[in-house]
Amino acid sequence: MLDDGADDTVAAYDTCHRKLVIVTVNAGPSQSVTYDLSRFAISQKARDKVDCWTSTGDGRQRYASEPPVQLTGNQFTVTFPANSVKTFEVFGVDRPQSR
């Protein structure tokens, strides 16, 4: 598990598969969230596609696949529906060395 400093987000890194998984809960109204991955070395493959799934509190979406998100630089921004959870998988990521 990685500490991202946000109470509504958890992130984990899979060293064997070079995969970063991020899960964020939006317990309020619709909002946009920006993720900064500048702590990681990111391959071109990861820049082209971040896989995304959404679940909503009203049950209309349950781990529904969303169109891939593209990175701009080392960041991506997504809009969350009200009362929802989004899961992101970023492949081709290298975790920085511990200091």
N, CA, C and O atoms as a DFTB+ gen file, in Angstrom:
396 C
 N C O
     1  1       0.845      -1.175       0.000
     2  2       0.000       0.000       0.000
     3  2       0.891       1.238       0.000
     4  3       1.967       1.263       0.597
     5  1       0.403       2.251      -0.687
     6  2       1.127       3.507      -0.777
     7  2       0.330       4.599      -0.089
     8  3      -0.900       4.608      -0.143
     9  1       1.029       5.518       0.558
    10  2       0.366       6.642       1.209
    11  2       0.305       7.788       0.218
    12  3       1.334       8.305      -0.215
    13  1      -0.924       8.184      -0.141
    14  2      -1.078       9.294      -1.074
    15  2      -1.516      10.570      -0.366
    16  3      -1.637      11.618      -1.002
    17  1      -1.753      10.496       0.928
    18  2      -2.124      11.663       1.700
    19  2      -3.597      12.014       1.635
    20  3      -4.021      12.966       2.290
    21  1      -4.393      11.282       0.869
    22  2      -5.829      11.568       0.758
    23  2      -6.627      10.536       1.541
    24  3      -6.364       9.337       1.445
    25  1      -7.594      10.996       2.309
    26  2      -8.416      10.091       3.120
    27  2      -9.371       9.243       2.293
    28  3      -9.819       8.191       2.749
    29  1      -9.688       9.691       1.078
    30  2     -10.673       8.992       0.256
    31  2     -10.060       8.087      -0.804
    32  3     -10.778       7.530      -1.635
    33  1      -8.737       7.936      -0.782
    34  2      -8.035       7.181      -1.823
    35  2      -7.058       6.196      -1.211
    36  3      -6.384       6.497      -0.226
    37  1      -6.991       5.009      -1.811
    38  2      -5.985       4.023      -1.442
    39  2      -5.280       3.615      -2.735
    40  3      -5.907       3.510      -3.789
    41  1      -3.975       3.388      -2.640
    42  2      -3.194       2.987      -3.810
    43  2      -2.277       1.834      -3.423
    44  3      -1.777       1.767      -2.300
    45  1      -2.070       0.936      -4.367
    46  2      -1.183      -0.213      -4.152
    47  2      -0.349      -0.414      -5.407
    48  3      -0.800      -0.134      -6.518
    49  1       0.879      -0.903      -5.218
    50  2       1.788      -1.139      -6.335
    51  2       2.167      -2.613      -6.380
    52  3       2.567      -3.195      -5.371
    53  1       2.037      -3.210      -7.564
    54  2       2.395      -4.610      -7.808
    55  2       3.733      -4.617      -8.537
    56  3       3.793      -4.320      -9.730
    57  1       4.799      -4.954      -7.829
    58  2       6.144      -4.931      -8.387
    59  2       6.303      -5.915      -9.538
    60  3       6.901      -5.576     -10.559
    61  1       5.782      -7.121      -9.391
    62  2       5.936      -8.163     -10.425
    63  2       5.310      -7.760     -11.746
    64  3       5.874      -8.031     -12.806
    65  1       4.145      -7.114     -11.697
    66  2       3.429      -6.750     -12.920
    67  2       3.594      -5.282     -13.298
    68  3       3.022      -4.819     -14.285
    69  1       4.388      -4.545     -12.498
    70  2       4.622      -3.115     -12.744
    71  2       3.283      -2.382     -12.890
    72  3       3.075      -1.611     -13.826
    73  1       2.388      -2.644     -11.942
    74  2       1.031      -2.104     -12.010
    75  2       0.726      -1.288     -10.760
    76  3       1.004      -1.710      -9.637
    77  1       0.151      -0.117     -10.980
    78  2      -0.326       0.737      -9.909
    79  2      -1.850       0.701      -9.930
    80  3      -2.463       0.923     -10.974
    81  1      -2.466       0.422      -8.777
    82  2      -3.925       0.400      -8.661
    83  2      -4.325       1.505      -7.691
    84  3      -3.782       1.612      -6.591
    85  1      -5.281       2.324      -8.115
    86  2      -5.770       3.432      -7.306
    87  2      -7.283       3.282      -7.173
    88  3      -7.979       3.059      -8.164
    89  1      -7.789       3.403      -5.951
    90  2      -9.230       3.350      -5.710
    91  2      -9.610       4.599      -4.911
    92  3      -9.025       4.888      -3.868
    93  1     -10.602       5.331      -5.424
    94  2     -11.069       6.545      -4.753
    95  2     -12.572       6.471      -4.541
    96  3     -13.319       6.054      -5.426
    97  1     -13.006       6.886      -3.345
    98  2     -14.415       6.965      -2.998
    99  2     -14.829       8.429      -3.019
   100  3     -14.187       9.273      -2.394
   101  1     -15.900       8.724      -3.737
   102  2     -16.494      10.060      -3.721
   103  2     -17.829       9.943      -2.993
   104  3     -18.808       9.461      -3.562
   105  1     -17.869      10.382      -1.746
   106  2     -19.079      10.238      -0.929
   107  2     -20.004      11.443      -1.028
   108  3     -20.979      11.540      -0.283
   109  1     -19.706      12.359      -1.941
   110  2     -20.515      13.572      -2.068
   111  2     -21.012      13.782      -3.482
   112  3     -21.211      12.830      -4.236
   113  1     -21.211      15.060      -3.834
   114  2     -21.703      15.380      -5.173
   115  2     -20.633      15.126      -6.240
   116  3     -19.468      14.887      -5.921
   117  1     -21.041      15.180      -7.492
   118  2     -20.110      14.995      -8.608
   119  2     -18.931      15.951      -8.470
   120  3     -19.099      17.110      -8.093
   121  1     -17.733      15.450      -8.782
   122  2     -16.541      16.286      -8.695
   123  2     -15.448      15.733      -9.585
   124  3     -15.457      14.555      -9.942
   125  1     -14.498      16.600      -9.942
   126  2     -13.325      16.188     -10.710
   127  2     -12.160      15.986      -9.757
   128  3     -11.993      16.731      -8.791
   129  1     -11.353      14.963     -10.044
   130  2     -10.180      14.658      -9.227
   131  2      -8.986      14.508     -10.162
   132  3      -9.081      13.862     -11.206
   133  1      -7.863      15.109      -9.779
   134  2      -6.622      14.993     -10.541
   135  2      -5.647      14.123      -9.773
   136  3      -5.437      14.313      -8.575
   137  1      -5.052      13.166     -10.473
   138  2      -4.057      12.265      -9.894
   139  2      -2.694      12.639     -10.456
   140  3      -2.530      12.774     -11.668
   141  1      -1.723      12.806      -9.573
   142  2      -0.356      13.160      -9.958
   143  2       0.533      11.943      -9.748
   144  3       0.739      11.504      -8.617
   145  1       1.056      11.401     -10.838
   146  2       1.901      10.207     -10.772
   147  2       3.374      10.544     -10.963
   148  3       4.155       9.688     -11.378
   149  1       3.756      11.772     -10.666
   150  2       5.128      12.211     -10.922
   151  2       6.165      11.488     -10.062
   152  3       7.357      11.567     -10.358
   153  1       5.749      10.791      -9.018
   154  2       6.689      10.010      -8.198
   155  2       7.112       8.716      -8.887
   156  3       8.019       8.031      -8.414
   157  1       6.465       8.380      -9.996
   158  2       6.712       7.114     -10.679
   159  2       7.341       7.352     -12.050
   160  3       7.141       8.395     -12.673
   161  1       8.107       6.355     -12.504
   162  2       8.578       6.332     -13.888
   163  2       7.481       5.623     -14.686
   164  3       7.103       4.498     -14.362
   165  1       6.978       6.280     -15.721
   166  2       5.813       5.778     -16.442
   167  2       6.171       5.510     -17.897
   168  3       6.736       6.365     -18.578
   169  1       5.830       4.301     -18.366
   170  2       6.109       3.931     -19.758
   171  2       5.125       4.615     -20.705
   172  3       4.102       5.145     -20.272
   173  1       5.442       4.600     -21.996
   174  2       4.535       5.170     -22.988
   175  2       3.205       4.428     -22.997
   176  3       2.154       5.038     -23.201
   177  1       3.244       3.118     -22.778
   178  2       2.007       2.320     -22.733
   179  2       1.062       2.867     -21.659
   180  3      -0.141       2.995     -21.889
   181  1       1.610       3.185     -20.495
   182  2       0.787       3.717     -19.409
   183  2       0.234       5.087     -19.774
   184  3      -0.895       5.416     -19.411
   185  1       1.010       5.883     -20.482
   186  2       0.547       7.217     -20.869
   187  2      -0.624       7.146     -21.840
   188  3      -1.478       8.033     -21.864
   189  1      -0.657       6.083     -22.640
   190  2      -1.703       5.950     -23.642
   191  2      -3.018       5.445     -23.071
   192  3      -4.083       5.707     -23.630
   193  1      -2.947       4.715     -21.949
   194  2      -4.188       4.106     -21.456
   195  2      -4.111       3.783     -19.974
   196  3      -3.242       3.031     -19.533
   197  1      -5.025       4.357     -19.217
   198  2      -5.237       4.014     -17.820
   199  2      -6.627       3.386     -17.758
   200  3      -7.623       4.046     -18.055
   201  1      -6.692       2.115     -17.373
   202  2      -7.977       1.430     -17.298
   203  2      -8.782       1.963     -16.114
   204  3      -8.222       2.304     -15.073
   205  1     -10.122       2.030     -16.290
   206  2     -10.984       2.650     -15.284
   207  2     -12.299       1.899     -15.164
   208  3     -12.877       1.474     -16.165
   209  1     -12.775       1.738     -13.917
   210  2     -14.072       1.134     -13.623
   211  2     -14.794       2.016     -12.615
   212  3     -14.164       2.662     -11.778
   213  1     -16.121       2.037     -12.701
   214  2     -16.923       2.869     -11.801
   215  2     -18.052       2.049     -11.182
   216  3     -18.679       1.218     -11.838
   217  1     -18.290       2.312      -9.891
   218  2     -19.463       1.796      -9.192
   219  2     -20.167       2.992      -8.565
   220  3     -19.520       3.899      -8.040
   221  1     -21.510       2.989      -8.623
   222  2     -22.265       4.099      -8.042
   223  2     -23.124       3.607      -6.885
   224  3     -23.546       2.451      -6.841
   225  1     -23.367       4.513      -5.958
   226  2     -24.139       4.171      -4.765
   227  2     -25.580       3.802      -5.054
   228  3     -26.209       3.101      -4.261
   229  1     -26.115       4.263      -6.181
   230  2     -27.501       3.934      -6.513
   231  2     -27.626       2.578      -7.202
   232  3     -28.734       2.143      -7.517
   233  1     -26.486       1.901      -7.442
   234  2     -26.496       0.571      -8.036
   235  2     -26.616       0.535      -9.550
   236  3     -26.653      -0.547     -10.136
   237  1     -26.677       1.693     -10.195
   238  2     -26.792       1.710     -11.658
   239  2     -25.526       1.216     -12.344
   240  3     -25.577       0.642     -13.432
   241  1     -24.416       1.442     -11.709
   242  2     -23.139       0.945     -12.240
   243  2     -22.469       0.116     -11.150
   244  3     -22.353       0.548     -10.003
   245  1     -22.033      -1.079     -11.529
   246  2     -21.316      -1.954     -10.593
   247  2     -20.050      -2.426     -11.272
   248  3     -20.066      -3.343     -12.093
   249  1     -18.963      -1.789     -10.917
   250  2     -17.653      -2.072     -11.514
   251  2     -17.760      -2.042     -13.043
   252  3     -17.267      -2.929     -13.739
   253  1     -18.414      -1.002     -13.533
   254  2     -18.634      -0.826     -14.975
   255  2     -17.369      -0.295     -15.629
   256  3     -16.787       0.690     -15.173
   257  1     -16.957      -0.947     -16.688
   258  2     -15.775      -0.517     -17.431
   259  2     -16.047       0.829     -18.099
   260  3     -17.089       1.023     -18.725
   261  1     -15.105       1.746     -17.960
   262  2     -15.199       3.077     -18.560
   263  2     -14.173       3.176     -19.684
   264  3     -13.240       2.375     -19.740
   265  1     -14.333       4.147     -20.577
   266  2     -13.289       4.349     -21.594
   267  2     -11.949       4.642     -20.903
   268  3     -11.925       5.279     -19.851
   269  1     -10.834       4.181     -21.488
   270  2      -9.521       4.442     -20.890
   271  2      -9.259       5.943     -20.753
   272  3      -9.744       6.758     -21.538
   273  1      -8.493       6.266     -19.752
   274  2      -8.099       7.648     -19.476
   275  2      -6.667       7.825     -19.967
   276  3      -5.849       6.919     -19.816
   277  1      -6.355       8.972     -20.549
   278  2      -4.993       9.242     -20.992
   279  2      -4.309      10.193     -20.021
   280  3      -4.925      11.108     -19.474
   281  1      -3.017       9.949     -19.824
   282  2      -2.216      10.838     -18.995
   283  2      -1.836      12.084     -19.793
   284  3      -1.581      12.014     -20.995
   285  1      -1.803      13.207     -19.113
   286  2      -1.255      14.439     -19.658
   287  2      -0.046      14.746     -18.801
   288  3      -0.175      15.142     -17.643
   289  1       1.138      14.559     -19.382
   290  2       2.343      14.618     -18.561
   291  2       2.313      13.428     -17.626
   292  3       2.228      12.285     -18.076
   293  1       2.382      13.681     -16.333
   294  2       2.304      12.615     -15.337
   295  2       1.010      12.686     -14.539
   296  3       0.950      12.205     -13.408
   297  1      -0.026      13.285     -15.123
   298  2      -1.288      13.449     -14.409
   299  2      -2.462      12.998     -15.267
   300  3      -2.376      12.939     -16.494
   301  1      -3.563      12.682     -14.588
   302  2      -4.831      12.506     -15.272
   303  2      -5.939      13.022     -14.374
   304  3      -5.850      12.963     -13.148
   305  1      -6.987      13.529     -15.011
   306  2      -8.133      14.087     -14.292
   307  2      -9.389      13.361     -14.751
   308  3      -9.593      13.149     -15.946
   309  1     -10.222      12.986     -13.802
   310  2     -11.489      12.317     -14.110
   311  2     -12.605      12.959     -13.306
   312  3     -12.378      13.548     -12.249
   313  1     -13.811      12.832     -13.830
   314  2     -14.997      13.322     -13.134
   315  2     -15.721      12.142     -12.503
   316  3     -16.014      11.143     -13.160
   317  1     -15.996      12.280     -11.235
   318  2     -16.710      11.252     -10.474
   319  2     -18.185      11.615     -10.398
   320  3     -18.525      12.760     -10.103
   321  1     -19.074      10.646     -10.663
   322  2     -20.491      10.884     -10.370
   323  2     -20.671      11.019      -8.850
   324  3     -19.790      10.634      -8.082
   325  1     -21.788      11.553      -8.433
   326  2     -22.085      11.636      -7.002
   327  2     -22.093      10.234      -6.396
   328  3     -22.538       9.279      -7.033
   329  1     -21.606      10.118      -5.182
   330  2     -21.633       8.860      -4.420
   331  2     -21.141       7.680      -5.248
   332  3     -21.896       6.754      -5.548
   333  1     -19.879       7.729      -5.607
   334  2     -19.327       6.693      -6.483
   335  2     -17.928       6.274      -6.046
   336  3     -17.279       6.920      -5.224
   337  1     -17.496       5.167      -6.635
   338  2     -16.138       4.653      -6.423
   339  2     -15.536       4.411      -7.794
   340  3     -16.183       3.829      -8.665
   341  1     -14.307       4.849      -7.992
   342  2     -13.590       4.568      -9.241
   343  2     -12.312       3.802      -8.915
   344  3     -11.630       4.078      -7.928
   345  1     -12.012       2.840      -9.770
   346  2     -10.786       2.050      -9.672
   347  2      -9.994       2.277     -10.947
   348  3     -10.545       2.238     -12.047
   349  1      -8.691       2.517     -10.792
   350  2      -7.806       2.742     -11.933
   351  2      -6.665       1.740     -11.883
   352  3      -6.134       1.451     -10.811
   353  1      -6.283       1.204     -13.047
   354  2      -5.104       0.348     -13.167
   355  2      -4.165       0.992     -14.175
   356  3      -4.540       1.264     -15.316
   357  1      -2.936       1.232     -13.727
   358  2      -1.915       1.831     -14.581
   359  2      -0.801       0.803     -14.739
   360  3      -0.096       0.499     -13.777
   361  1      -0.637       0.268     -15.946
   362  2       0.409      -0.725     -16.222
   363  2       1.650      -0.035     -16.765
   364  3       1.558       1.046     -17.347
   365  1       2.805      -0.652     -16.578
   366  2       4.058      -0.099     -17.097
   367  2       4.600       1.006     -16.223
   368  3       5.124       2.003     -16.719
   369  1       4.474       0.827     -14.910
   370  2       4.889       1.834     -13.948
   371  2       6.022       1.278     -13.102
   372  3       5.966       0.136     -12.647
   373  1       7.046       2.087     -12.896
   374  2       8.138       1.701     -11.992
   375  2       8.095       2.595     -10.771
   376  3       8.067       3.822     -10.875
   377  1       8.091       1.960      -9.619
   378  2       8.068       2.690      -8.348
   379  2       9.445       3.290      -8.092
   380  3      10.458       2.640      -8.351
   381  1       9.497       4.514      -7.590
   382  2      10.805       5.102      -7.289
   383  2      11.485       4.367      -6.146
   384  3      10.835       3.740      -5.310
   385  1      12.807       4.458      -6.129
   386  2      13.583       3.844      -5.048
   387  2      13.285       4.555      -3.724
   388  3      13.085       5.769      -3.700
   389  1      13.256       3.809      -2.642
   390  2      13.054       4.406      -1.315
   391  2      14.243       5.261      -0.982
   392  3      15.370       4.974      -1.385
   393  1      13.982       6.320      -0.239
   394  2      15.080       7.226       0.137
   395  2      15.582       6.913       1.505
   396  3      16.503       7.571       1.990
